[in-house]
Amino acid sequence: MNENIADHSSLAVEAPAEISRRRFFEKLSIALAGFCAAVVGMPLVGFIIAPFFRKPPEEWVTLGKVNDFQIGKTVNVTVIDPSSLPWAGVTAKSAVWLRRASENSFIAFSANCTHLGCPVRWMEDADLFMCPCHGGVYYNDGQVAAGPPPRPLFRYDVRVEKGEVKMKSVVVPIVTTL
């Protein structure tokens, strides 16, 4: 007879081991905990990651009528952030320093210091922007004059359209390093 043919009659088929009640509930608990973690975790992960993929809106916001501003004067204008959430309330308000340079030329500066984001003040007598938090000083063109700010004040794009001054609202970058 052929020696390559093996005799499998000696292998006994074992019955599957019975699972105890305790072991069944242990596995069920682990499965349910994993399911609950996934149900709770997925929206949380989406909430954290979504802002990296969502582009903030860039809209032109009206700052006022051209005739509301005097040539050579720098004034503080309050704007509503178009990228804020509907329930943001008063936190959606932001400030901009607006200077009318000539008849139809305006310059808009961020009201936040480029050092740590503290609000800057316009000192008309000194012709300077000053940050009270850490001593940052900026010239009237927004360039750094003194202190720790790493960059000049952020400038917004401004245009005059149908007798109104409009500013392109964007997210202002605030960095603490060069």
C-alpha positions as a Markdown table, in Angstrom:
| # | Residue | x | y | z |
|---|---|---|---|---|
| 1 | Met | 0.0 | 0.0 | 0.0 |
| 2 | Asn | 1.0 | 3.6 | -0.5 |
| 3 | Glu | 2.9 | 5.0 | 2.5 |
| 4 | Asn | 2.1 | 8.7 | 1.6 |
| 5 | Ile | -1.5 | 8.2 | 2.7 |
| 6 | Ala | -1.9 | 9.0 | 6.3 |
| 7 | Asp | -4.4 | 7.4 | 8.6 |
| 8 | His | -6.6 | 10.2 | 10.1 |
| 9 | Ser | -8.8 | 7.8 | 12.0 |
| 10 | Ser | -6.8 | 8.4 | 15.1 |
| 11 | Leu | -7.5 | 12.2 | 15.2 |
| 12 | Ala | -10.5 | 12.8 | 17.4 |
| 13 | Val | -12.7 | 15.9 | 16.7 |
| 14 | Glu | -12.8 | 17.8 | 20.0 |
| 15 | Ala | -16.1 | 19.5 | 20.9 |
| 16 | Pro | -15.8 | 23.3 | 21.4 |
| 17 | Ala | -15.3 | 24.2 | 25.0 |
| 18 | Glu | -18.3 | 25.6 | 26.6 |
| 19 | Ile | -18.1 | 29.2 | 27.6 |
| 20 | Ser | -19.0 | 30.0 | 31.1 |
| 21 | Arg | -21.6 | 32.6 | 31.9 |
| 22 | Arg | -19.0 | 34.8 | 33.6 |
| 23 | Arg | -16.7 | 34.7 | 30.5 |
| 24 | Phe | -19.7 | 35.5 | 28.2 |
| 25 | Phe | -20.5 | 38.6 | 30.2 |
| 26 | Glu | -16.9 | 39.6 | 30.3 |
| 27 | Lys | -16.6 | 39.5 | 26.5 |
| 28 | Leu | -20.0 | 41.3 | 26.1 |
| 29 | Ser | -18.9 | 44.1 | 28.5 |
| 30 | Ile | -15.7 | 44.6 | 26.6 |
| 31 | Ala | -17.5 | 44.7 | 23.3 |
| 32 | Leu | -20.1 | 47.2 | 24.6 |
| 33 | Ala | -17.4 | 49.4 | 26.2 |
| 34 | Gly | -15.6 | 49.4 | 22.8 |
| 35 | Phe | -18.8 | 50.3 | 21.0 |
| 36 | Cys | -19.6 | 53.1 | 23.4 |
| 37 | Ala | -16.0 | 54.5 | 23.2 |
| 38 | Ala | -16.4 | 54.5 | 19.4 |
| 39 | Val | -19.8 | 56.2 | 19.5 |
| 40 | Val | -18.5 | 59.0 | 21.8 |
| 41 | Gly | -15.0 | 59.2 | 20.4 |
| 42 | Met | -15.8 | 59.6 | 16.7 |
| 43 | Pro | -17.6 | 63.0 | 17.1 |
| 44 | Leu | -14.9 | 64.1 | 19.5 |
| 45 | Val | -12.2 | 63.3 | 17.0 |
| 46 | Gly | -14.2 | 65.0 | 14.3 |
| 47 | Phe | -14.7 | 68.1 | 16.5 |
| 48 | Ile | -10.9 | 68.4 | 17.1 |
| 49 | Ile | -9.8 | 67.7 | 13.5 |
| 50 | Ala | -12.5 | 69.6 | 11.5 |
| 51 | Pro | -11.1 | 73.1 | 12.0 |
| 52 | Phe | -7.9 | 72.0 | 10.2 |
| 53 | Phe | -10.0 | 71.2 | 7.1 |
| 54 | Arg | -12.5 | 74.1 | 7.3 |
| 55 | Lys | -11.5 | 77.3 | 5.6 |
| 56 | Pro | -12.6 | 80.4 | 7.5 |
| 57 | Pro | -14.8 | 82.7 | 5.5 |
| 58 | Glu | -13.1 | 85.8 | 3.9 |
| 59 | Glu | -15.8 | 88.4 | 3.6 |
| 60 | Trp | -15.7 | 92.1 | 3.0 |
| 61 | Val | -17.0 | 93.8 | 6.1 |
| 62 | Thr | -18.3 | 97.4 | 6.0 |
| 63 | Leu | -16.5 | 99.7 | 8.5 |
| 64 | Gly | -18.6 | 102.9 | 7.7 |
| 65 | Lys | -19.2 | 105.6 | 5.2 |
| 66 | Val | -16.1 | 107.3 | 3.7 |
| 67 | Asn | -17.3 | 110.7 | 5.0 |
| 68 | Asp | -17.4 | 109.4 | 8.6 |
| 69 | Phe | -13.6 | 109.4 | 8.8 |
| 70 | Gln | -11.2 | 112.4 | 8.7 |
| 71 | Ile | -8.1 | 112.4 | 6.6 |
| 72 | Gly | -5.0 | 111.7 | 8.8 |
| 73 | Lys | -7.0 | 110.5 | 11.8 |
| 74 | Thr | -6.7 | 107.0 | 13.3 |
| 75 | Val | -9.9 | 105.6 | 14.9 |
| 76 | Asn | -11.0 | 102.4 | 16.5 |
| 77 | Val | -13.8 | 100.7 | 14.6 |
| 78 | Thr | -15.8 | 97.7 | 16.0 |
| 79 | Val | -16.5 | 94.9 | 13.6 |
| 80 | Ile | -18.4 | 91.6 | 13.8 |
| 81 | Asp | -16.3 | 88.6 | 13.0 |
| 82 | Pro | -18.1 | 86.7 | 10.1 |
| 83 | Ser | -16.4 | 83.4 | 11.0 |
| 84 | Ser | -17.8 | 83.3 | 14.6 |
| 85 | Leu | -20.5 | 80.9 | 15.6 |
| 86 | Pro | -24.1 | 82.0 | 15.8 |
| 87 | Trp | -24.2 | 81.8 | 19.6 |
| 88 | Ala | -20.9 | 83.7 | 20.0 |
| 89 | Gly | -22.7 | 86.9 | 21.2 |
| 90 | Val | -20.4 | 89.7 | 22.3 |
| 91 | Thr | -17.3 | 87.6 | 21.7 |
| 92 | Ala | -17.9 | 87.9 | 18.0 |
| 93 | Lys | -17.0 | 91.6 | 18.2 |
| 94 | Ser | -13.5 | 92.7 | 17.3 |
| 95 | Ala | -11.7 | 96.0 | 16.9 |
| 96 | Val | -9.7 | 97.4 | 14.0 |
| 97 | Trp | -7.6 | 100.6 | 13.9 |
| 98 | Leu | -8.6 | 102.5 | 10.8 |
| 99 | Arg | -6.6 | 105.4 | 9.3 |
| 100 | Arg | -7.8 | 107.6 | 6.4 |
| 101 | Ala | -4.6 | 108.3 | 4.6 |
| 102 | Ser | -6.1 | 110.4 | 1.7 |
| 103 | Glu | -9.3 | 111.0 | 0.0 |
| 104 | Asn | -9.9 | 107.4 | -1.1 |
| 105 | Ser | -7.0 | 105.6 | 0.7 |
| 106 | Phe | -7.5 | 103.8 | 4.0 |
| 107 | Ile | -5.2 | 101.6 | 6.2 |
| 108 | Ala | -6.7 | 99.1 | 8.6 |
| 109 | Phe | -4.5 | 97.6 | 11.4 |
| 110 | Ser | -5.3 | 94.7 | 13.7 |
| 111 | Ala | -6.0 | 95.9 | 17.2 |
| 112 | Asn | -3.9 | 93.0 | 18.6 |
| 113 | Cys | -0.2 | 93.0 | 19.3 |
| 114 | Thr | 1.8 | 90.5 | 17.3 |
| 115 | His | 3.7 | 89.4 | 20.5 |
| 116 | Leu | 0.9 | 87.7 | 22.5 |
| 117 | Gly | -2.3 | 89.2 | 21.1 |
| 118 | Cys | -2.9 | 91.9 | 23.7 |
| 119 | Pro | -5.0 | 94.9 | 22.5 |
| 120 | Val | -2.9 | 97.9 | 21.3 |
| 121 | Arg | -3.9 | 101.5 | 21.9 |
| 122 | Trp | -3.4 | 104.4 | 19.5 |
| 123 | Met | -1.6 | 107.3 | 21.3 |
| 124 | Glu | -2.5 | 110.3 | 19.1 |
| 125 | Asp | -0.1 | 112.7 | 20.8 |
| 126 | Ala | 2.8 | 110.3 | 20.4 |
| 127 | Asp | 1.7 | 109.1 | 16.9 |
| 128 | Leu | 2.3 | 105.5 | 18.1 |
| 129 | Phe | 0.5 | 102.3 | 18.8 |
| 130 | Met | 1.3 | 101.0 | 22.3 |
| 131 | Cys | 0.8 | 97.6 | 23.9 |
| 132 | Pro | 0.3 | 98.0 | 27.6 |
| 133 | Cys | 1.0 | 94.3 | 28.5 |
| 134 | His | 4.7 | 93.9 | 27.6 |
| 135 | Gly | 5.7 | 97.3 | 26.4 |
| 136 | Gly | 5.4 | 96.8 | 22.6 |
| 137 | Val | 5.5 | 100.0 | 20.6 |
| 138 | Tyr | 4.6 | 100.4 | 16.9 |
| 139 | Tyr | 5.0 | 103.4 | 14.6 |
| 140 | Asn | 2.0 | 104.9 | 12.9 |
| 141 | Asp | 2.6 | 102.6 | 9.9 |
| 142 | Gly | 2.4 | 99.5 | 12.1 |
| 143 | Gln | 6.2 | 98.8 | 12.1 |
| 144 | Val | 7.8 | 97.7 | 15.3 |
| 145 | Ala | 9.4 | 100.6 | 17.2 |
| 146 | Ala | 10.3 | 98.9 | 20.5 |
| 147 | Gly | 9.6 | 96.0 | 22.8 |
| 148 | Pro | 9.1 | 92.3 | 22.2 |
| 149 | Pro | 6.7 | 92.2 | 19.2 |
| 150 | Pro | 8.3 | 89.9 | 16.5 |
| 151 | Arg | 6.4 | 91.4 | 13.6 |
| 152 | Pro | 4.6 | 94.6 | 12.5 |
| 153 | Leu | 0.9 | 95.0 | 13.2 |
| 154 | Phe | -1.2 | 92.9 | 10.8 |
| 155 | Arg | -2.8 | 94.9 | 8.0 |
| 156 | Tyr | -6.1 | 94.2 | 6.5 |
| 157 | Asp | -7.0 | 94.7 | 2.9 |
| 158 | Val | -9.2 | 97.8 | 2.6 |
| 159 | Arg | -11.3 | 99.2 | -0.3 |
| 160 | Val | -13.8 | 101.9 | -1.0 |
| 161 | Glu | -17.0 | 100.7 | -2.6 |
| 162 | Lys | -20.1 | 102.7 | -3.3 |
| 163 | Gly | -19.1 | 105.3 | -0.7 |
| 164 | Glu | -18.4 | 102.8 | 2.0 |
| 165 | Val | -15.1 | 101.6 | 3.5 |
| 166 | Lys | -14.8 | 97.9 | 3.5 |
| 167 | Met | -12.3 | 95.6 | 5.0 |
| 168 | Lys | -11.5 | 92.0 | 4.1 |
| 169 | Ser | -11.9 | 90.0 | 7.3 |
| 170 | Val | -9.4 | 87.2 | 7.8 |
| 171 | Val | -8.0 | 85.3 | 10.7 |
| 172 | Val | -5.2 | 87.4 | 12.2 |
| 173 | Pro | -2.0 | 85.4 | 12.8 |
| 174 | Ile | -0.5 | 85.8 | 16.3 |
| 175 | Val | 2.8 | 84.1 | 16.8 |
| 176 | Thr | 5.3 | 84.2 | 19.7 |
| 177 | Thr | 8.4 | 83.4 | 17.6 |
| 178 | Leu | 9.9 | 84.6 | 14.4 |
